[in-house]
Amino acid sequence: MVSLQEFKNIELKIAEIKEVNDHPSADRLYVITIDLGDRDKQIVAGIKSSYKKEDLLGKQVVVVDNLEPALLRGVESQAMLLATHDDMGICIISPERKVKLGSIVK
């Protein structure tokens, strides 16, 4: 179980995907640059099987902004993109309408 206070410590924010590149050493990963409104971050995400690069550009997404950076196959990931998976593949979590970048998800 996660306490309410622990959940409140997770910074979920709205970001926009600015750039998408193939990971240099992983076939299923993208290296994605996101705009949080006040700064950019890099995310490594395993969504290549469900999304083309051009379909991701400009898309608003929900990210965990205060996640400790991690090296994924030698490339630093500075946040986490939220998504789900079902029989049809991966589905990125995004707002229903355009919202201000950096908005907090509650």
Secondary structure, DSSP 8 states (H G I E B T S, - for coil): ---HHHHHTS-EEEEEEEEEEE-TT-TT-EEEEEE-SS-EEEEEE--TTT--HHHHTT-EEEEETT---EEETTEEE-SEE-EEEETTEEEE---SS---TT-B--
